[in-house]
Amino acid sequence: QVQLVESGGGLVQPGGSLRLSCAASGSIFRFYTMGWYRQAPGKQRELVATITSGGSTNYADSVKGRFTISRDNAKNTVYLQMNSLKLEDTAVYYCNAPIASTVYWGQGTQVTVSS
């Protein structure tokens, strides 16, 4: 069964850093674009960053220069390095993988930025 499992969330002070991981079951994910989304309380889920199978990246304007998405296809894992975190980065972060006609989502990991 295809699964995405996120980890690495937690509580961090403003200006701090966290690294999220998304482990995918099955090597099929290495051939597809994968992404990170987030959803803050009372807001819609929004795109954070994507990375193609070849390593091309795309970022939301709000995280450019602070977040870095990367992937290790040998480990079927996608990462999101988050630096200079702000209060408004607080959200549940989800890993995403659209494959053919199906969009796979992880269960989410909570990131809380608070002083």
C-alpha positions in Angstrom: 0.0 0.0 0.0 1.3 3.4 -0.9 2.0 5.6 2.2 3.6 8.9 3.0 4.8 9.4 6.6 6.0 12.8 7.8 8.2 13.4 10.8 10.3 16.2 12.3 7.7 18.7 13.5 7.7 20.3 16.9 7.9 23.5 18.8 10.5 26.1 17.9 11.2 29.7 18.8 11.0 32.4 16.1 14.2 32.5 14.1 14.8 28.8 14.8 15.0 25.9 12.4 13.4 22.5 11.8 13.8 19.8 9.3 10.8 17.8 8.1 11.1 14.4 6.5 8.6 12.5 4.4 9.2 8.8 3.9 7.4 7.2 1.0 6.6 3.5 0.8 7.7 2.1 -2.6 10.2 3.3 -5.1 7.6 4.6 -7.5 7.7 8.0 -5.8 11.2 8.7 -7.1 9.7 9.1 -10.6 7.2 11.8 -9.6 7.1 15.4 -8.3 6.6 15.6 -4.6 5.6 18.5 -2.4 5.0 20.0 1.0 1.8 21.8 1.9 0.6 23.4 5.1 -2.6 24.3 6.8 -2.9 26.8 9.6 -5.9 26.9 11.9 -8.9 28.4 10.1 -7.1 28.7 6.8 -7.0 26.7 3.6 -4.2 24.3 2.8 -1.5 26.0 0.8 1.5 24.9 -1.3 4.8 25.4 0.4 7.3 23.8 -2.0 7.6 21.1 -4.7 10.4 19.2 -6.2 10.4 17.2 -9.4 12.0 13.8 -10.0 15.0 15.6 -11.5 15.4 18.0 -8.6 13.8 21.2 -9.9 12.2 23.1 -7.1 9.4 25.6 -6.7 8.5 27.7 -3.6 5.7 29.8 -2.3 6.8 33.4 -2.1 6.3 33.4 1.7 9.0 30.8 2.2 11.5 31.7 -0.5 15.0 32.1 0.9 14.1 30.4 4.1 12.9 26.9 3.2 14.7 24.3 1.1 13.1 21.2 -0.3 15.3 18.3 -1.3 14.9 14.6 -2.0 16.9 11.4 -1.6 15.5 8.9 -4.1 17.7 6.1 -2.7 15.8 6.5 0.5 12.4 7.4 -1.0 12.4 10.5 1.2 11.7 14.1 0.7 12.9 16.8 3.2 11.9 20.3 4.0 14.6 22.4 5.8 13.0 25.3 7.4 15.2 28.2 8.6 14.4 31.6 10.1 11.0 30.4 11.2 8.3 32.9 11.8 5.1 32.9 13.9 3.1 32.7 10.7 4.8 29.4 9.7 2.8 27.7 12.4 0.7 25.0 10.7 0.3 21.3 10.1 2.6 20.4 7.3 1.7 17.7 4.8 3.7 15.7 2.3 2.0 15.3 -1.1 2.6 13.1 -4.1 0.3 13.2 -7.2 0.7 10.0 -9.1 -1.3 9.4 -12.2 -4.9 10.0 -11.2 -4.4 9.7 -7.5 -3.0 12.3 -5.0 -1.4 10.8 -2.0 -1.1 12.7 1.3 0.6 12.0 4.6 -1.0 12.3 8.0 0.7 15.6 8.7 3.2 16.9 11.2 2.6 19.9 13.5 5.0 22.8 13.4 4.5 25.4 16.1 6.6 28.6 16.1 6.2 30.4 19.4 8.2 32.4 21.9 
